[in-house]
Amino acid sequence: MFEDPGSINGKTNKEILDSIFQYISIDGYANNYKSQLVSNQFGAWYKTIFGLDSEYAIQYIDSLGLTKTDTLKNFSPKARVKKSADSVDTSLQQFVRPTRREFRKATKLNQRSLQIDTAINTAYMRLTSFSAGGLKKFFRQSFKTIRKEKVSHLVIDLRENGGGQIVNSIRLTKYLSNKDFKVADSVVAISRKFKYGSHIKQSMLYWFPMNFNAHKMEDGKIHYSRYETKYFKPYADKRFEGEVFIVQGGLSFSAATMFAGNLKGQANVKIVGEESGGGYYGNSAVHIPTIVLPNSKLRISLPMYRVVSNKNRPKGLGIQPDILIMPKSEAIKKGYDLKLQTIRNLILSEN
């Protein structure tokens, strides 16, 4: 039987991950989110669960496949050395504070971007949120560029997209869906009452739509009926009809999974990557107020509506990719994006 050689201070990889995973909540059984979260923030999670040690004995496999052990001491910042009046801090000389305009531009680029790879006639759209400002304009300009360049393949990267405003998810779906679609079969809240409204930040922003846009139905629950009954029509003249690859992963949630779920199964669409963190059957969403606990002052975000996207879908799991591409250590070591490289190879093989 294969024995995992990796360990930290005598704890095997499996023991460490099993301990950390107990403290991470997920949608149903979509465990992929746990792996993604720990991959991005392993140091923080290890410290939170196991605390700090004076040193760490790390067992690992080196580049030759041999098991090795090294010891690392816990980092301890040294006291600052007082500089003389004549000394020059070169690090401060090299730092140039960005202007507000440059900062806004960098922020927008991190939230959404569009690139055209003319060599394979493919557009690459990266979206890290459906809540960023100006997405309506971004979508309009992006698909205008795609039409102008006569692009035949579109890659939409949602691996960092935790969701956001449903209206933006709808807007993007209109450019891609080949049929009318709706958001969900049911969008339901238990009550309109805000028993602890004084602890909810800007509670009136949630009270008004719940009382004027949602309605109490025969089942005694509050329904956001617009999203339950309205079918949205795709754009007739601006719809992209080429091949679409939607890239997802453990950090894809909420509006991102609503978007991908509505397009899954469409003939020209392929879901690529790993299982989404957000549920395929449904999720908790729409209004997500921040509650400030009165004593500890901890801030907790809790959704107010239970959303069933499609009652006929399987429960408990995220969206399963049509093309499963799991991470590989070789790609990580060499610093290339295995998922995008695989998509590129697929496109090249078609030509």
C-alpha positions in Angstrom: 0.0 0.0 0.0 1.3 3.5 -0.9 2.5 5.5 2.1 2.3 9.3 1.8 5.9 10.5 2.6 5.0 14.1 3.1 4.7 15.4 6.7 5.2 18.4 9.0 6.4 17.7 12.5 5.4 14.1 12.3 1.9 14.8 11.0 1.2 13.3 7.6 -0.4 15.3 4.8 -3.6 13.4 5.3 -3.7 14.0 9.0 -3.1 17.7 8.5 -5.7 18.1 5.8 -8.3 16.0 7.6 -7.8 18.3 10.7 -8.1 21.5 8.7 -11.0 20.3 6.5 -13.2 19.9 9.6 -13.3 23.7 10.0 -14.3 24.6 6.5 -18.0 24.7 5.5 -19.0 23.7 2.0 -22.1 23.6 -0.3 -23.4 20.0 0.1 -20.6 17.6 -0.7 -18.5 19.9 -3.0 -15.2 19.1 -1.2 -13.2 20.7 -4.0 -13.7 24.1 -2.3 -11.8 22.9 0.7 -8.8 21.8 -1.3 -8.8 25.0 -3.3 -9.0 27.2 -0.2 -6.2 25.4 1.7 -4.0 25.4 -1.5 -4.3 29.2 -1.5 -4.0 29.8 2.3 -2.2 26.8 3.7 0.1 28.7 6.1 -2.8 30.6 7.6 -5.0 27.5 8.1 -2.0 25.5 9.6 -1.3 28.2 12.1 -5.0 28.6 13.0 -5.5 24.9 13.6 -2.1 23.7 15.0 -0.7 27.0 16.4 3.0 28.0 16.1 6.0 25.8 16.7 9.6 26.9 17.3 10.7 24.9 14.3 9.2 22.6 11.6 10.6 19.3 10.4 9.3 19.0 6.9 9.5 15.7 5.0 9.1 15.9 1.2 10.0 14.3 -2.1 12.8 16.1 -4.0 13.2 16.6 -7.8 14.9 13.2 -8.1 12.0 11.4 -6.3 13.9 10.9 -3.1 12.4 11.4 0.3 14.2 14.2 2.2 13.7 16.0 5.5 14.6 19.6 6.3 14.1 21.7 9.4 12.9 25.3 9.2 12.9 27.6 12.2 9.9 29.7 13.0 10.3 33.2 11.6 11.2 35.8 14.2 11.6 39.4 13.0 14.9 41.0 14.2 14.9 44.4 15.9 15.3 47.2 13.4 18.8 48.6 13.0 18.8 52.4 13.6 20.0 54.1 10.4 22.4 56.9 10.5 21.4 60.3 9.1 23.6 59.7 6.0 22.1 56.3 5.2 19.7 56.0 2.2 16.7 53.7 2.1 16.8 52.5 -1.5 13.5 50.6 -1.1 11.7 53.9 -0.4 13.4 55.5 -3.4 12.2 52.7 -5.7 8.6 52.8 -4.5 6.3 55.1 -6.5 2.7 55.4 -5.2 0.2 54.8 -8.0 -2.2 57.5 -8.9 -5.9 57.0 -8.2 -6.5 56.5 -11.9 -3.8 53.8 -12.1 -5.2 52.1 -9.0 -8.7 52.1 -10.4 -7.4 50.7 -13.7 -5.5 47.9 -11.9 -8.5 47.1 -9.8 -10.7 46.8 -12.9 -8.2 44.7 -14.7 -8.1 42.3 -11.7 -11.9 42.0 -11.8 -12.5 41.6 -15.5 -10.4 41.5 -18.7 -10.7 40.4 -22.3 -7.8 39.3 -24.5 -7.8 38.1 -28.1 -5.4 35.3 -29.2 -5.4 35.9 -33.0 -3.2 32.8 -33.5 -6.1 30.5 -32.6 -9.0 33.0 -33.2 -10.0 32.8 -29.5 -11.1 35.4 -26.9 -10.2 34.9 -23.3 -12.5 36.6 -20.8 -11.6 36.6 -17.1 -14.2 37.4 -14.5 -13.4 37.4 -10.8 -16.8 38.8 -9.7 -20.3 39.5 -10.9 -20.5 42.5 -8.5 -17.9 44.7 -10.1 -19.1 48.1 -11.3 -19.4 48.6 -15.1 -20.0 45.0 -16.1 -22.9 45.9 -18.3 -20.6 48.1 -20.4 -17.8 45.6 -20.3 -20.0 42.8 -21.7 -21.3 45.1 -24.4 -17.8 46.3 -25.5 -16.4 42.8 -25.2 -18.9 41.1 -27.5 -18.7 44.0 -29.9 -14.9 43.4 -30.1 -15.5 39.6 -30.5 -17.9 40.2 -33.4 -15.6 42.7 -35.0 -12.6 40.3 -34.8 -14.8 37.4 -36.0 -13.7 35.3 -33.1 -14.9 31.7 -33.2 -13.9 30.4 -29.7 -14.6 32.0 -26.3 -13.0 31.1 -23.0 -14.7 32.4 -19.9 -12.6 32.0 -16.7 -14.7 31.8 -13.5 -12.1 30.0 -11.3 -11.9 33.0 -8.9 -15.5 34.1 -9.2 -17.4 33.8 -5.9 -20.5 35.2 -7.4 -22.2 38.6 -7.0 -25.2 40.3 -8.6 -27.6 38.0 -10.3 -28.5 40.7 -12.8 -24.9 40.6 -14.2 -25.1 36.9 -14.5 -28.3 37.2 -16.5 -26.7 39.9 -18.7 -23.8 37.6 -19.7 -26.1 34.6 -20.2 -28.1 36.6 -22.7 -25.0 36.8 -24.9 -24.5 33.1 -25.0 -27.8 31.1 -24.4 -29.6 29.7 -27.4 -33.0 29.6 -25.6 -35.1 31.5 -23.1 -34.0 30.9 -19.5 -34.9 31.8 -16.0 -32.9 32.2 -12.8 -34.5 29.5 -10.6 -37.5 27.3 -9.9 -37.9 28.9 -6.4 -36.3 31.8 -4.5 -37.7 31.6 -1.0 -37.2 33.3 2.4 -38.8 32.1 5.7 -39.8 35.5 7.0 -39.8 39.2 6.4 -39.1 40.0 10.0 -35.7 41.4 11.1 -35.7 40.3 14.7 -32.1 41.4 15.1 -32.2 44.2 12.6 -30.1 46.5 14.8 -27.1 44.2 14.3 -27.4 44.1 10.5 -25.4 46.7 8.6 -27.7 48.9 6.5 -30.7 46.7 7.3 -33.1 48.9 5.4 -31.4 48.1 2.1 -32.6 44.5 2.6 -35.9 45.3 4.4 -37.3 47.4 1.4 -36.8 44.8 -1.4 -38.1 42.0 0.9 -41.2 43.9 1.6 -41.9 45.5 -1.8 -40.3 43.1 -4.4 -41.0 39.8 -2.6 -44.5 38.4 -1.9 -46.0 36.0 0.7 -47.4 33.0 -1.1 -49.8 30.2 -0.2 -47.1 28.1 1.4 -46.6 31.0 4.0 -43.1 31.8 2.7 -41.7 34.9 1.1 -41.1 34.4 -2.7 -38.9 36.6 -4.9 -41.3 35.7 -7.7 -39.6 37.6 -10.5 -36.7 35.2 -10.5 -39.1 32.2 -10.3 -41.4 33.1 -13.2 -39.7 35.5 -15.6 -38.0 33.9 -18.7 -35.2 36.1 -20.1 -34.6 36.2 -23.8 -31.1 35.9 -25.3 -29.9 38.6 -27.6 -31.1 37.9 -31.1 -28.4 39.9 -33.0 -25.5 40.0 -30.5 -25.5 36.4 -29.3 -22.1 34.6 -29.6 -22.7 31.3 -31.5 -19.1 30.0 -31.6 -17.5 27.4 -29.3 -17.6 28.4 -25.6 -15.4 27.0 -22.8 -16.4 27.9 -19.2 -13.5 27.3 -16.8 -14.6 26.7 -13.2 -13.2 25.4 -9.9 -13.6 25.2 -6.2 -13.9 29.0 -5.8 -16.8 29.3 -8.3 -19.9 30.1 -6.3 -23.4 31.6 -6.4 -24.1 33.8 -9.5 -21.1 32.1 -11.2 -22.7 28.7 -10.8 -26.1 30.1 -11.8 -24.5 31.3 -15.0 -22.6 28.1 -15.8 -25.6 25.9 -14.7 -27.9 27.6 -17.2 -25.5 26.9 -20.1 -24.4 23.4 -19.1 -25.5 20.9 -21.8 -25.8 23.5 -24.6 -24.3 22.0 -27.7 -21.6 24.7 -28.2 -20.7 25.0 -24.5 -18.2 22.9 -22.5 -17.6 23.3 -18.8 -13.9 22.8 -18.1 -11.8 22.3 -15.0 -12.9 21.0 -11.6 -16.2 20.7 -9.7 -17.6 24.1 -8.7 -17.7 25.1 -5.1 -21.3 26.3 -5.5 -24.2 23.9 -5.7 -25.7 22.8 -9.1 -29.1 22.2 -7.6 -29.2 25.5 -5.9 -27.7 27.8 -3.2 -28.4 30.4 -0.6 -28.2 33.9 -2.2 -29.9 37.0 -3.5 -29.5 39.3 -0.4 -26.5 38.6 1.9 -26.4 41.1 4.8 -23.5 41.5 7.1 -24.4 40.8 10.8 -22.2 42.3 13.5 -22.4 40.3 16.7 -22.9 42.6 19.7 -20.3 41.3 22.1 -17.5 39.8 20.0 -18.0 42.3 17.1 -17.5 39.4 14.7 -18.9 40.1 11.2 -20.9 37.3 9.7 -22.5 37.2 6.2 -25.7 35.2 6.0 -27.9 34.8 2.9 -31.7 35.5 3.3 -33.1 33.3 0.4 -32.9 29.7 -0.5 -32.5 29.3 -4.2 -33.4 26.1 -6.1 -32.0 26.7 -9.6 -33.6 23.6 -11.1 -35.5 21.0 -9.0 -34.6 18.2 -11.5 -30.9 18.5 -11.0 -29.0 16.2 -8.6 -28.6 17.5 -5.0 -25.5 17.9 -2.9 -22.8 18.5 -5.5 -21.3 21.3 -7.5 -21.4 21.6 -11.3 -19.5 18.6 -12.7 -17.2 19.6 -15.6 -17.7 18.2 -19.1 -13.9 18.1 -19.3 -12.2 17.3 -16.0 -8.8 18.8 -15.6 -7.2 18.3 -12.2 -4.1 20.2 -11.0 -0.8 18.5 -11.5 2.5 19.2 -9.7 4.4 19.3 -12.9 2.4 22.2 -14.3 2.7 24.0 -10.9 6.5 23.5 -10.9 6.9 24.8 -14.4 4.5 27.7 -13.9 1.9 27.1 -16.7 -1.9 27.0 -16.6 -2.8 23.4 -17.3 -6.5 24.1 -17.9 -5.9 27.0 -20.4 -3.2 25.0 -22.1 -5.5 22.0 -22.5 -8.2 24.2 -24.0 -5.7 25.7 -26.4 -4.6 22.2 -27.5 -8.3 21.2 -28.0 -8.8 24.3 -30.2 -5.7 23.6 -32.2 -6.7 20.0 -32.7 -10.0 21.1 -34.3 -8.3 23.3 -36.9 
